[in-house]
Structure formats: C-alpha cells, structure tokens
Amino acid sequence: MQNRLFANSVICILLALVITSAIYIRPILYSGPVTIAPLETIYAIPYPVQDNSTHILESLAHADVFINSPVFGKEIAITVTFDPQNSSTIDLGVRNGVFWLGYDKQQLYSKDVDKAGLQTKTLVFPLSASFEDTNQSIDMMLFTGDTAAQWSISDIHARVYPVMPTMSQTKDYIKSLWNREREI
C-alpha cells in the first residue's frame, strides 16, 4: 500500500514538473512572426504613410517590436524594403541597455556600397541581452547619418528564432531583469 502511494506521489510530482516546464519552456522556444508597431519620431509622432510607404523625414525613426515572449535565447531577423532616396547611410538597431540610445546597430544601407532605389535587406540581431519592456516588446530604431534625410519604407516585418545563448548573454539577461523598467 505504501509503495503504491509513493509511486502515485512520484507520478504526480513528475506530471507537475512536466506541465510547469511546458508552460515556461514553450515561450522560450517560440519561433515565428512578431508585430511591429507603426514607425514614429522619437516624440511618438507617427510618420506619414502615402502610397503604402512610410516616409521618414528625420534622422531617427522608432518602433516597438512586440515579441510576446521572453527575449532570452532568441534572435530576430528584421526584413526591410526601403528606398534610401537622399540618405547617405541608414542603420538599424535594437535597444540593448537601459540607456535610451543604447542600441546594437547594423548597417542597412550605405550610398558608397549599395545601389540606389528600392531594395530589400534582412538583418539578424541576438535578443538575449536586449532591453525588454514590461509589455514584452523591444525598441527598434532606424538611424540615418543625415539631418535632412528623406527616405521611405514600403515594408518592414520580423521573425524570431530560438538560439542557444552564450554565457555572456545569459549573464546580461539576468542583469536586464533587475534593470527592467517597472510600472509605477
């Protein structure tokens, strides 16, 4: 009788562990599309949309990217279809710290390297060390090197993929949990 009670207890504990693991591991292993909010100025004013293109009229353009799961153990591939028009350089970045302009940037366009006109490029960013807001979004910023830049984006979308984080990314993620913005 006691052996049967012990076996049932062990089975219940194992079942509880499996269910709990499934609840917490599923979001970490999520792979798929994410939602990108409309592009806006750093003052939260949306950029104008004409002919299905967002027209960027300043040197910075910001958008929230809703991951809807923890950033730990993920990378994001952001695909942008754009026309650089009179821009000399365009960088894309994902916020990686508490400083409001602390972005991990990659070059999207350079007039010296890339062709002019409409083009599509995909950039990949590791997310484990990214700054994640309480609504499970990350900040994405587009930077141009020109103060009088005018360019347009006809499509922007992103997908997240699970990846094995490095030890450094794991430490940075644990630190980011402590530094995360909290609601007042």
NORBEL-V32284 format. One record per residue. RES is the residue in one small letter. SS is DSSP state (alpha for helix, beta for strand, coil for the rest). PHI is phi in radians with two decimals (none if undefined). OMEGA is omega in degrees with one decimal (NA if undefined). Layout:
# NORBEL-V32284
res: <RES;RES>
ss: <SS;SS>
phi: <PHI;PHI>
omega: <OMEGA;OMEGA>
This chain:
# NORBEL-V32284
res: <m;q;n;r;l;f;a;n;s;v;i;c;i;l;l;a;l;v;i;t;s;a;i;y;i;r;p;i;l;y;s;g;p;v;t;i;a;p;l;e;t;i;y;a;i;p;y;p;v;q;d;n;s;t;h;i;l;e;s;l;a;h;a;d;v;f;i;n;s;p;v;f;g;k;e;i;a;i;t;v;t;f;d;p;q;n;s;s;t;i;d;l;g;v;r;n;g;v;f;w;l;g;y;d;k;q;q;l;y;s;k;d;v;d;k;a;g;l;q;t;k;t;l;v;f;p;l;s;a;s;f;e;d;t;n;q;s;i;d;m;m;l;f;t;g;d;t;a;a;q;w;s;i;s;d;i;h;a;r;v;y;p;v;m;p;t;m;s;q;t;k;d;y;i;k;s;l;w;n;r;e;r;e;i>
ss: <coil;alpha;alpha;alpha;alpha;alpha;alpha;alpha;alpha;alpha;alpha;alpha;alpha;alpha;alpha;alpha;alpha;alpha;alpha;alpha;alpha;alpha;alpha;alpha;alpha;alpha;alpha;alpha;coil;coil;coil;beta;beta;beta;beta;beta;coil;coil;coil;beta;coil;coil;coil;coil;coil;beta;coil;coil;beta;beta;coil;coil;beta;beta;beta;beta;coil;coil;coil;beta;beta;beta;beta;beta;beta;beta;coil;coil;coil;coil;coil;coil;coil;beta;beta;beta;beta;beta;beta;beta;beta;beta;beta;coil;coil;coil;coil;coil;beta;beta;beta;beta;beta;beta;beta;coil;coil;coil;coil;coil;coil;coil;beta;beta;beta;beta;beta;beta;beta;beta;coil;coil;coil;coil;coil;coil;coil;beta;beta;beta;beta;beta;beta;beta;beta;beta;coil;coil;coil;coil;coil;beta;coil;coil;coil;coil;beta;beta;beta;beta;beta;beta;beta;beta;coil;coil;coil;coil;coil;coil;beta;beta;beta;beta;beta;beta;beta;beta;beta;beta;beta;beta;coil;coil;coil;coil;alpha;alpha;alpha;alpha;alpha;alpha;alpha;alpha;alpha;alpha;alpha;alpha;alpha;coil;coil;coil;coil;coil>
phi: <none;-1.19;-1.12;-1.19;-1.11;-1.10;-1.10;-1.13;-1.13;-1.10;-1.09;-1.10;-1.14;-1.09;-1.09;-1.09;-1.13;-1.12;-1.13;-1.08;-1.07;-1.09;-1.13;-1.53;-1.43;-0.95;-1.11;-1.17;-1.53;-1.02;-2.36;2.74;-1.24;-2.20;-1.68;-1.95;-1.19;-1.03;-1.18;-2.51;-1.26;-1.23;-1.72;1.16;-1.75;-1.08;-1.31;-1.19;-2.01;-2.39;0.93;1.09;-2.22;-1.55;-1.71;-1.58;-2.05;-2.32;-1.40;-2.24;-2.37;-2.07;-2.65;-1.50;-2.01;-1.54;-1.36;1.03;-2.87;-1.08;-1.37;-1.06;1.27;-2.32;-2.29;-2.13;-1.90;-1.86;-1.91;-2.18;-1.85;-2.57;-2.12;-1.21;0.81;-1.72;-1.35;-1.57;-2.51;-2.41;-2.01;-2.08;-2.46;-2.09;-1.11;-2.16;-2.77;-1.34;-1.17;-1.13;-2.03;-1.52;-2.04;-1.45;-1.82;-2.33;-1.35;-1.63;-2.65;-2.42;-1.03;-1.28;-1.92;-1.71;-1.28;-1.49;1.62;-1.07;-2.66;-2.20;-2.41;-2.11;-2.09;-2.03;-2.18;-1.26;-1.87;-0.95;-1.73;-1.27;-1.39;-1.89;-1.24;-1.13;-1.55;1.03;-2.03;-2.10;-1.66;-2.07;-2.34;-1.90;-2.10;-2.02;-1.44;-2.04;-1.30;-1.85;-1.22;-2.45;-2.68;-2.43;-2.11;-1.67;-2.77;-2.54;-2.60;-2.59;-2.36;-1.89;-2.38;-1.31;-2.46;-1.42;-1.28;-1.36;-1.09;-1.11;-1.12;-1.12;-1.09;-1.09;-1.15;-1.10;-1.11;-1.15;-1.09;-1.28;-1.54;-1.02;-1.11;-2.08;-1.23;-1.59>
omega: <179.9;178.0;179.7;177.9;177.6;179.7;178.0;178.5;179.0;178.7;178.8;179.2;178.2;178.1;177.9;178.0;179.0;-179.7;178.7;178.1;179.7;-179.8;-176.1;-177.8;-178.1;178.8;180.0;-178.3;-178.0;175.1;177.9;-177.6;176.0;-177.6;176.1;177.8;177.8;178.3;-178.5;175.9;177.6;175.9;177.5;175.4;-178.5;174.7;-179.1;177.1;178.0;179.2;178.7;176.5;174.8;-177.8;-179.1;-173.3;-180.0;-177.0;178.4;174.4;-173.7;171.7;171.4;176.8;-175.5;-179.4;179.9;172.8;179.5;180.0;-176.3;177.5;179.7;167.6;-178.6;174.3;-178.4;-179.8;-177.1;171.0;-171.0;172.5;-174.6;-179.1;-175.2;-179.9;176.4;175.8;173.2;176.4;176.1;-178.6;175.4;-176.9;-175.9;179.3;-177.7;177.8;-172.0;175.0;178.3;-175.0;169.6;-173.8;171.2;-178.3;176.4;-176.1;170.7;-178.8;-179.0;-173.9;-171.8;177.5;175.8;177.0;-175.7;-179.9;179.7;178.6;176.7;176.3;-177.3;179.9;170.6;-176.6;-173.0;-179.8;-178.4;177.7;-177.3;177.2;-179.0;177.7;179.6;173.3;173.2;178.8;175.6;-179.9;172.5;-176.2;170.4;179.5;-174.9;178.3;179.6;-177.2;171.6;178.7;-175.4;176.8;178.3;176.1;173.4;177.8;-175.4;175.6;174.1;-179.5;175.0;176.6;176.6;-179.6;174.9;177.6;178.5;178.4;177.8;177.5;179.6;179.2;178.9;176.6;-177.7;177.2;179.2;-176.4;-175.8;176.5;179.1;178.0;-179.8;NA>
